[in-house]
Amino acid sequence: MAQRWLYERYKRAMFSVALRTLNDYDHANDALQDAFVEVFRHLDSFRFQSTLGAWIKTIVVRQALRKRQLEWRFETIDEHLHDRPLEVPDFITGAVLDAAIRSLPDGARAVFVLAEVEGYKHHEIAAMLNISEGTSKSQVSYARKLLRKKLSEPPGGPGDYTD
């Protein structure tokens, strides 16, 4: 009964994390299921050093990363790129922004979501993905650059990201 409550309480938010990380509905469901199995197996090891939701989210992120670990491709980028914050015009809807994020290359998307959406620090992302902190920073910069370009083009243009 308690497991059911816990699952119902967190499933939507955690599925969203998995889907943004994996960009695939079925893989996100698999990662969510595997994560909750791990949560239930290790619930007694929760040490109250963070909120329960944060602990579960960490497990979901790690499961999602395991699912895609062998498939990720990180773009080689100049680490000295000027990195400006991503400014999204008011007329861009959440659905359009989400579609643009989903259109990013796998590695850039995963790092961008972990850093900019989920709020992880670059050293945490580097440890999770087994990459350098510099690679994490450059992937976020690269993702921002691609998003700026995609969001500045009119729909139907060369960089159209709509389904």
C-alpha positions as CSV (number, residue, x, y, z in Angstrom):
1,M,0.0,0.0,0.0
2,A,2.8,2.4,0.9
3,Q,4.7,1.5,-2.3
4,R,1.6,2.2,-4.4
5,W,1.2,5.6,-2.7
6,L,4.9,6.5,-3.2
7,Y,4.7,5.5,-6.9
8,E,1.5,7.5,-7.5
9,R,2.9,10.5,-5.7
10,Y,6.1,10.7,-7.8
11,K,5.4,8.9,-11.1
12,R,4.5,11.9,-13.3
13,A,7.4,14.1,-12.3
14,M,9.9,11.2,-12.5
15,F,8.6,10.1,-15.9
16,S,9.1,13.7,-17.1
17,V,12.7,13.6,-16.0
18,A,13.3,10.2,-17.7
19,L,11.5,11.3,-20.9
20,R,13.5,14.6,-21.1
21,T,16.7,12.6,-20.6
22,L,16.0,9.8,-23.1
23,N,13.7,11.5,-25.6
24,D,11.9,8.2,-26.1
25,Y,8.5,7.3,-24.5
26,D,9.1,3.6,-24.2
27,H,12.7,3.9,-22.9
28,A,11.5,6.5,-20.4
29,N,8.8,4.0,-19.1
30,D,11.4,1.3,-18.8
31,A,13.8,3.6,-16.9
32,L,10.9,4.7,-14.6
33,Q,10.0,1.1,-13.9
34,D,13.6,0.1,-13.2
35,A,14.1,3.2,-11.0
36,F,11.1,2.4,-8.8
37,V,12.2,-1.2,-8.4
38,E,15.5,0.2,-7.2
39,V,13.7,2.7,-5.0
40,F,11.6,0.0,-3.3
41,R,14.6,-2.3,-2.9
42,H,16.7,0.4,-1.3
43,L,14.1,2.5,0.6
44,D,15.6,1.4,3.9
45,S,18.9,3.0,2.8
46,F,17.4,6.5,2.4
47,R,19.3,8.6,4.9
48,F,17.2,11.8,4.9
49,Q,20.1,13.9,3.7
50,S,17.8,15.3,1.0
51,T,14.1,15.1,0.3
52,L,12.6,11.8,-0.7
53,G,11.7,13.3,-4.1
54,A,15.3,14.4,-4.8
55,W,16.6,10.9,-3.8
56,I,14.1,9.3,-6.2
57,K,15.0,11.7,-9.0
58,T,18.7,10.9,-8.6
59,I,17.8,7.2,-9.0
60,V,15.6,7.9,-12.1
61,V,18.3,10.0,-13.7
62,R,20.9,7.3,-13.2
63,Q,18.6,4.6,-14.6
64,A,17.9,6.8,-17.6
65,L,21.6,7.4,-18.1
66,R,22.3,3.7,-17.9
67,K,19.7,3.0,-20.6
68,R,21.4,5.4,-23.0
69,Q,25.0,5.2,-22.0
70,L,26.3,3.3,-25.0
71,E,24.3,5.3,-27.5
72,W,25.3,8.8,-26.6
73,R,27.4,10.8,-28.9
74,F,29.0,14.0,-27.7
75,E,29.9,16.6,-30.2
76,T,33.4,17.9,-30.1
77,I,33.2,21.6,-29.5
78,D,35.6,24.4,-28.7
79,E,35.6,24.8,-24.9
80,H,36.3,28.5,-25.2
81,L,33.0,29.4,-26.8
82,H,31.3,32.4,-25.4
83,D,28.4,31.1,-23.3
84,R,25.4,33.3,-23.0
85,P,22.2,32.4,-21.1
86,L,19.4,31.1,-23.3
87,E,16.7,33.7,-23.7
88,V,13.4,32.4,-24.9
89,P,11.0,35.0,-26.5
90,D,7.6,35.3,-24.8
91,F,5.8,34.0,-27.9
92,I,7.6,30.6,-27.7
93,T,5.3,28.1,-26.0
94,G,6.3,25.3,-23.7
95,A,5.5,22.7,-26.3
96,V,7.7,24.5,-28.9
97,L,10.5,24.8,-26.5
98,D,10.2,21.1,-25.5
99,A,10.2,20.0,-29.1
100,A,13.3,22.1,-29.7
101,I,15.0,20.5,-26.8
102,R,14.0,17.0,-28.0
103,S,15.6,17.8,-31.3
104,L,19.1,18.3,-29.8
105,P,21.7,15.6,-30.4
106,D,21.6,13.0,-27.6
107,G,24.6,14.0,-25.7
108,A,24.0,17.7,-25.8
109,R,20.3,17.2,-24.9
110,A,21.1,15.0,-21.9
111,V,23.6,17.4,-20.4
112,F,21.4,20.4,-21.1
113,V,18.4,18.8,-19.4
114,L,20.5,17.7,-16.4
115,A,22.1,21.2,-16.0
116,E,19.4,23.6,-17.1
117,V,16.2,21.8,-16.4
118,E,17.0,19.5,-13.4
119,G,19.6,21.9,-11.8
120,Y,22.6,19.5,-11.5
121,K,26.0,21.1,-11.2
122,H,28.6,20.4,-13.9
123,H,30.8,18.3,-11.6
124,E,27.7,16.1,-10.7
125,I,26.9,15.7,-14.4
126,A,30.5,14.8,-15.2
127,A,30.5,12.1,-12.5
128,M,27.1,10.7,-13.7
129,L,28.1,10.6,-17.4
130,N,31.8,9.8,-16.9
131,I,32.8,12.9,-18.8
132,S,35.0,15.8,-17.8
133,E,33.5,18.9,-16.3
134,G,34.7,20.9,-19.3
135,T,32.8,18.5,-21.6
136,S,29.6,19.1,-19.6
137,K,30.0,22.9,-19.8
138,S,30.7,22.8,-23.5
139,Q,27.7,20.5,-24.2
140,V,25.4,23.0,-22.4
141,S,27.0,25.8,-24.4
142,Y,26.5,23.8,-27.7
143,A,22.9,23.0,-26.8
144,R,22.2,26.7,-26.1
145,K,23.7,27.7,-29.4
146,L,21.6,25.1,-31.2
147,L,18.4,26.1,-29.3
148,R,19.0,29.8,-30.0
149,K,19.2,29.0,-33.7
150,K,16.2,26.7,-33.8
151,L,14.0,29.1,-31.8
152,S,15.0,32.1,-34.0
153,E,13.9,30.4,-37.2
154,P,10.3,30.5,-38.3
155,P,8.4,27.1,-38.2
156,G,8.7,25.3,-41.5
157,G,12.2,26.7,-42.1
158,P,15.4,24.8,-42.5
159,G,15.7,23.9,-38.8
160,D,12.1,23.0,-38.3
161,Y,11.8,20.9,-35.2
162,T,8.0,20.3,-35.1
163,D,6.6,16.9,-35.6
